[in-house]
Amino acid sequence: IIPNNIKESFTDLYDYMNKTTVIQFHHNLVINDGDTIISNYDFHEKLTNEILYTVVEYNANDNTSRMKERLYSATDLETEYLITSNGYKLPKSERFSEKYLSQLAGIDRVTNMINNQAEIQSFIENKKLKWNKVPIIRRQGKKQNRRRITLSLDVQKFVKDLNAFIQTPDTQCNLVPILVFNPTEDDTLN
């Protein structure tokens, strides 16, 4: 249903939607006492370029949530759910927010630094960084966010290994994307 109705094309639509679900997590419109969630996946109608939204409804009978098998325009949502009549605003895309774009720009800055031997050398030798104590936080349950483990490394050995790695010819470092929700602010992505 989705690929046939949108102008965007994806090599892996499921993967795109999965990631966008995480990005949009705190930016959806939740109505009907939490039983209906309206999401903006940045889909646009092929001919009109109008934003299309998805709707997920909760079924209390079998305790499941299911995405409706259609996409909704703003007009469709107003007709079916009375969005603006009830004082709601449709969700905006987090992908185009200033904060998200700034974070993406940060990825390029870090990647460029990592792949610049002089800059990474300066970073590695920064005495303020505590390379030997890396806290690992593992959360279990909503309120638990304690430091469970500390990864301890020998500083000199770690720095020596990093220096050897970056001095290897044609070494390219790639960042691993990690998305973390700040547990103290529900609407903040880190």
C-alpha positions as a Python dict, from the first residue, in 0.01 Angstrom:
ca = {
    (1, 'I'): (0, 0, 0),
    (2, 'I'): (264, 254, 104),
    (3, 'P'): (508, 220, -192),
    (4, 'N'): (222, 257, -442),
    (5, 'N'): (96, 583, -293),
    (6, 'I'): (409, 782, -217),
    (7, 'K'): (652, 972, -435),
    (8, 'E'): (957, 858, -233),
    (9, 'S'): (1130, 533, -323),
    (10, 'F'): (1327, 324, -77),
    (11, 'T'): (1557, 27, -118),
    (12, 'D'): (1428, -104, 216),
    (13, 'L'): (1100, 59, 319),
    (14, 'Y'): (1070, -154, 633),
    (15, 'D'): (1416, -45, 753),
    (16, 'Y'): (1336, 321, 680),
    (17, 'M'): (1008, 299, 871),
    (18, 'N'): (1171, 117, 1159),
    (19, 'K'): (1436, 388, 1200),
    (20, 'T'): (1187, 670, 1150),
    (21, 'T'): (964, 520, 1420),
    (22, 'V'): (1251, 567, 1664),
    (23, 'I'): (1335, 917, 1542),
    (24, 'Q'): (970, 1029, 1560),
    (25, 'F'): (898, 844, 1887),
    (26, 'H'): (830, 1153, 2101),
    (27, 'H'): (695, 1362, 1813),
    (28, 'N'): (380, 1168, 1724),
    (29, 'L'): (27, 1288, 1788),
    (30, 'V'): (-142, 1069, 2047),
    (31, 'I'): (-520, 1099, 2072),
    (32, 'N'): (-822, 908, 2204),
    (33, 'D'): (-662, 851, 2545),
    (34, 'G'): (-355, 695, 2385),
    (35, 'D'): (-548, 452, 2167),
    (36, 'T'): (-458, 629, 1840),
    (37, 'I'): (-113, 743, 1728),
    (38, 'I'): (-62, 957, 1419),
    (39, 'S'): (291, 961, 1276),
    (40, 'N'): (475, 1158, 1010),
    (41, 'Y'): (716, 934, 817),
    (42, 'D'): (799, 1204, 560),
    (43, 'F'): (582, 1036, 298),
    (44, 'H'): (434, 1255, 23),
    (45, 'E'): (152, 1186, -220),
    (46, 'K'): (283, 1123, -572),
    (47, 'L'): (82, 1385, -759),
    (48, 'T'): (13, 1660, -504),
    (49, 'N'): (324, 1630, -283),
    (50, 'E'): (88, 1648, 16),
    (51, 'I'): (224, 1502, 343),
    (52, 'L'): (81, 1159, 418),
    (53, 'Y'): (52, 1025, 773),
    (54, 'T'): (18, 680, 925),
    (55, 'V'): (-227, 586, 1198),
    (56, 'V'): (-173, 315, 1458),
    (57, 'E'): (-468, 205, 1668),
    (58, 'Y'): (-460, 14, 1993),
    (59, 'N'): (-698, -279, 2038),
    (60, 'A'): (-778, -333, 2407),
    (61, 'N'): (-948, -668, 2334),
    (62, 'D'): (-626, -844, 2238),
    (63, 'N'): (-380, -583, 2375),
    (64, 'T'): (-219, -515, 2037),
    (65, 'S'): (-148, -213, 1822),
    (66, 'R'): (-183, -223, 1447),
    (67, 'M'): (-101, 27, 1174),
    (68, 'K'): (-401, 99, 955),
    (69, 'E'): (-358, -20, 599),
    (70, 'R'): (-374, 321, 439),
    (71, 'L'): (-208, 660, 444),
    (72, 'Y'): (-390, 975, 550),
    (73, 'S'): (-373, 1331, 423),
    (74, 'A'): (-435, 1616, 667),
    (75, 'T'): (-787, 1643, 524),
    (76, 'D'): (-847, 1270, 577),
    (77, 'L'): (-733, 1295, 938),
    (78, 'E'): (-955, 1597, 1001),
    (79, 'T'): (-1254, 1414, 855),
    (80, 'E'): (-1196, 1093, 1049),
    (81, 'Y'): (-1039, 1218, 1374),
    (82, 'L'): (-1138, 1590, 1392),
    (83, 'I'): (-775, 1687, 1453),
    (84, 'T'): (-792, 2067, 1432),
    (85, 'S'): (-1149, 2078, 1563),
    (86, 'N'): (-1021, 1918, 1884),
    (87, 'G'): (-724, 2155, 1907),
    (88, 'Y'): (-456, 1909, 1794),
    (89, 'K'): (-166, 1980, 1561),
    (90, 'L'): (-41, 1721, 1317),
    (91, 'P'): (310, 1594, 1390),
    (92, 'K'): (599, 1754, 1207),
    (93, 'S'): (889, 1560, 1074),
    (94, 'E'): (1175, 1539, 1321),
    (95, 'R'): (1413, 1477, 1029),
    (96, 'F'): (1389, 1842, 927),
    (97, 'S'): (1407, 1995, 1274),
    (98, 'E'): (1696, 2228, 1347),
    (99, 'K'): (1818, 2002, 1628),
    (100, 'Y'): (1819, 1686, 1415),
    (101, 'L'): (1996, 1857, 1124),
    (102, 'S'): (2254, 1996, 1366),
    (103, 'Q'): (2319, 1646, 1501),
    (104, 'L'): (2363, 1513, 1147),
    (105, 'A'): (2612, 1792, 1075),
    (106, 'G'): (2800, 1680, 1387),
    (107, 'I'): (2845, 1336, 1233),
    (108, 'D'): (3031, 1490, 939),
    (109, 'R'): (3251, 1697, 1170),
    (110, 'V'): (3342, 1391, 1381),
    (111, 'T'): (3402, 1174, 1073),
    (112, 'N'): (3630, 1439, 920),
    (113, 'M'): (3821, 1469, 1248),
    (114, 'I'): (3861, 1092, 1282),
    (115, 'N'): (3993, 1065, 928),
    (116, 'N'): (4238, 1356, 976),
    (117, 'Q'): (4550, 1206, 1133),
    (118, 'A'): (4671, 1529, 1300),
    (119, 'E'): (4331, 1604, 1454),
    (120, 'I'): (4275, 1254, 1585),
    (121, 'Q'): (4629, 1249, 1725),
    (122, 'S'): (4556, 1570, 1917),
    (123, 'F'): (4226, 1425, 2039),
    (124, 'I'): (4385, 1099, 2157),
    (125, 'E'): (4654, 1283, 2349),
    (126, 'N'): (4406, 1514, 2522),
    (127, 'K'): (4487, 1468, 2892),
    (128, 'K'): (4139, 1579, 2999),
    (129, 'L'): (3976, 1271, 2848),
    (130, 'K'): (3950, 973, 3080),
    (131, 'W'): (4023, 694, 2834),
    (132, 'N'): (4072, 444, 3114),
    (133, 'K'): (3723, 479, 3271),
    (134, 'V'): (3432, 435, 3033),
    (135, 'P'): (3096, 406, 3212),
    (136, 'I'): (2855, 162, 3054),
    (137, 'I'): (2494, 235, 3135),
    (138, 'R'): (2241, -42, 3106),
    (139, 'R'): (1881, 47, 3167),
    (140, 'Q'): (1624, -201, 3288),
    (141, 'G'): (1277, -72, 3346),
    (142, 'K'): (1165, 287, 3312),
    (143, 'K'): (1326, 434, 3624),
    (144, 'Q'): (1650, 240, 3643),
    (145, 'N'): (1941, 405, 3472),
    (146, 'R'): (2235, 321, 3692),
    (147, 'R'): (2591, 271, 3591),
    (148, 'R'): (2626, -106, 3602),
    (149, 'I'): (2976, -163, 3473),
    (150, 'T'): (3289, 43, 3416),
    (151, 'L'): (3516, -62, 3134),
    (152, 'S'): (3870, -12, 3264),
    (153, 'L'): (4158, 17, 3024),
    (154, 'D'): (4528, 77, 3062),
    (155, 'V'): (4561, 437, 2938),
    (156, 'Q'): (4907, 405, 2784),
    (157, 'K'): (4822, 79, 2608),
    (158, 'F'): (4492, 217, 2478),
    (159, 'V'): (4655, 535, 2344),
    (160, 'K'): (4940, 332, 2192),
    (161, 'D'): (4691, 100, 2017),
    (162, 'L'): (4488, 396, 1887),
    (163, 'N'): (4801, 567, 1756),
    (164, 'A'): (4911, 246, 1582),
    (165, 'F'): (4566, 215, 1426),
    (166, 'I'): (4551, 570, 1289),
    (167, 'Q'): (4905, 549, 1152),
    (168, 'T'): (4817, 247, 940),
    (169, 'P'): (4809, 362, 576),
    (170, 'D'): (4462, 411, 424),
    (171, 'T'): (4283, 365, 756),
    (172, 'Q'): (3926, 491, 736),
    (173, 'C'): (3708, 505, 1045),
    (174, 'N'): (3334, 475, 1025),
    (175, 'L'): (3099, 591, 1297),
    (176, 'V'): (2841, 356, 1445),
    (177, 'P'): (2503, 532, 1462),
    (178, 'I'): (2356, 521, 1811),
    (179, 'L'): (2027, 684, 1904),
    (180, 'V'): (1970, 751, 2273),
    (181, 'F'): (1670, 907, 2438),
    (182, 'N'): (1760, 1134, 2728),
    (183, 'P'): (1581, 973, 3026),
    (184, 'T'): (1523, 1307, 3200),
    (185, 'E'): (1360, 1482, 2907),
    (186, 'D'): (1107, 1272, 2718),
    (187, 'D'): (1128, 1476, 2400),
    (188, 'T'): (1506, 1495, 2368),
    (189, 'L'): (1714, 1285, 2133),
    (190, 'N'): (2086, 1248, 2200),
}
